[in-house]
Amino acid sequence: MKNRLMSMTKHFSSMIRPLGLVACLCVLTGCVMEPITGRRRLILTPMSMETELGLQAWSETLKKERLSTNASRTAAVTRVGDALKKTVKASGYDWEFKLFESKQANAFCLPGGKIAVYEGLFDFLRNDAELAAVVGHEIAHATARHGGERMTQALAVNLGTAALLYATSGQGAEQQQRWLLAYTGISNLGVILPYSRVHEYAADRIGLIYMARAGYDPRAAVNFWTSFAAGKGKQSAISEFLSTHPLGEKRIAKLKEHMGQALAEYRKAPKRHGYGQTY
């Protein structure tokens, strides 16, 4: 997911650069509220642009990746995805769920609603509800427009780089390079990566509500992340600091904080599946 967002951000930057700052302000959408969490943030990209970039990335993915031939697992991804998408109230999404043949334990969602799950993830999944925790998390990235938020952050960093180059233009190439290296490190560790962790926690919380509304027991999310964290091995606090994803222990603790709200939504679900079909 990180590589795809970086590719989309690079493409977005190349599109936006010729327009200049005035044009950037013309596409300003203002503060956008994140679903469920209520977090307000600035997103400069219109949703139509995010969807277009998502479709381009999806087309590339379909060309490079092989679809799974495992009928039962493919059916599970479709079944769970169809149940979850019904809980999304926002419009403008063309949901599509695909299972790809790969040993990597991963999943991602592109702006606009294209979701990929890799077969390797099933090594850590025991039932539909745990799959719903993963797919719900990915759906949340799309409905929360985290891709657009990341592109806005990248634009801000690019503008900061341009301003720094202008401010240090008279200090010589070597000194200017030192300033750039310092700025890049500070912006990456201080802004970009922490925001990625904010996105992960938000997607966990939003996805928890989506799976509960779809009738899947939200406690399965804790079960999944517990087994997944154990399977992936322990991470140090330093590695978390340099990573876009939070540690398993912290992720699980955050999920438990919101479990009361999720269980209330689960009890109101029109049809409760519990943990659903087992694998």
Long-range contacts (C-beta under 8 A, 24 or more apart in sequence): 1-106, 1-108, 1-109, 1-141, 2-196, 2-244, 4-57, 4-61, 4-108, 4-110, 5-147, 5-150, 7-57, 8-53, 8-54, 8-56, 8-57, 8-111, 8-147, 8-151, 9-150, 9-151, 9-154, 11-53, 11-56, 12-45, 12-49, 12-53, 12-151, 12-154, 12-155, 13-154, 13-155, 13-158, 15-49, 16-155, 17-158, 21-159, 24-155, 32-145, 34-144, 34-202, 34-206, 35-90, 35-140, 35-143, 35-144, 35-206, 36-140, 36-205, 36-206, 36-209, 37-144, 37-202, 37-205, 37-206, 39-198, 39-202, 41-149, 42-149, 42-152, 43-145, 43-148, 43-149, 43-152, 44-148, 44-151, 44-152, 44-155, 45-148, 45-151, 45-152, 47-92, 47-111, 47-145, 47-148, 50-111, 50-112, 50-145, 50-147, 50-148, 50-151, 51-92, 51-94, 51-111, 51-112, 52-112, 53-110, 53-111, 53-147, 54-110, 54-111, 54-112, 54-113, 54-114, 54-147, 55-110, 55-112, 55-114, 57-110, 57-114, 58-96, 58-110, 58-112, 58-114, 61-110, 61-114, 61-116, 62-98, 65-100, 65-101, 65-102, 65-116, 66-100, 66-101, 66-102, 67-98, 67-99, 67-100, 67-101, 68-99, 68-100, 68-101, 68-119, 69-101, 70-99, 70-119, 72-279, 73-99, 73-119, 73-122, 73-279, 74-99, 76-128, 76-131, 76-277, 76-279, 77-117, 77-131, 77-135, 79-128, 79-277, 80-128, 80-131, 80-132, 80-135, 80-214, 80-216, 80-276, 81-115, 81-135, 83-132, 83-214, 83-215, 83-216, 83-273, 84-132, 84-135, 84-136, 84-139, 84-210, 84-211, 84-214, 85-113, 85-139, 86-214, 87-209, 87-210, 87-213, 87-214, 88-139, 88-143, 88-210, 90-143, 93-142, 93-143, 95-139, 97-135, 105-228, 107-134, 107-135, 107-137, 107-138, 108-138, 109-138, 109-139, 109-141, 109-142, 110-142, 110-147, 111-142, 111-145, 111-147, 111-148, 112-142, 113-139, 113-142, 115-139, 115-142, 122-279, 123-231, 124-224, 124-227, 124-228, 124-231, 125-224, 125-279, 126-223, 126-227, 126-275, 126-278, 126-279, 127-220, 127-275, 127-276, 127-277, 127-278, 127-279, 128-216, 128-273, 128-275, 128-276, 128-277, 128-278, 129-211, 129-216, 129-217, 129-220, 129-221, 129-273, 129-274, 129-275, 129-276, 130-220, 130-221, 130-223, 130-224, 130-275, 132-210, 132-211, 132-214, 132-216, 132-220, 132-276, 133-207, 133-208, 133-211, 133-216, 133-218, 133-220, 133-221, 133-224, 133-225, 134-224, 135-207, 136-206, 136-207, 136-208, 136-210, 136-211, 136-214, 137-203, 137-204, 137-206, 137-207, 138-203, 138-207, 139-207, 139-210, 140-202, 140-203, 140-204, 140-205, 140-206, 140-207, 140-210, 141-199, 141-203, 143-206, 144-199, 144-202, 144-203, 144-206, 146-199, 146-202, 146-203, 149-195, 149-199, 150-192, 150-195, 150-196, 150-199, 153-191, 153-192, 153-195, 154-192, 157-187, 157-191, 157-192, 160-187, 189-241, 189-242, 193-241, 193-242, 193-243, 193-244, 196-244, 196-245, 197-243, 197-244, 197-245, 197-246, 200-244, 200-245, 200-246, 200-251, 201-246, 201-251, 201-254, 204-251, 204-254, 204-255, 205-254, 205-255, 205-258, 208-255, 208-258, 208-259, 208-262, 209-258, 209-261, 209-262, 209-265, 211-262, 212-262, 212-263, 212-265, 212-266, 212-269, 213-265, 213-266, 213-268, 213-269, 214-269, 214-273, 215-266, 215-269, 215-270, 215-271, 215-272, 215-273, 216-266, 216-273, 216-274, 216-275, 216-276, 217-266, 217-272, 217-273, 217-274, 217-275, 218-259, 218-262, 218-263, 218-265, 218-266, 219-259, 219-263, 220-275, 221-255, 222-252, 222-255, 222-256, 222-259, 225-251, 225-252, 225-255, 226-252
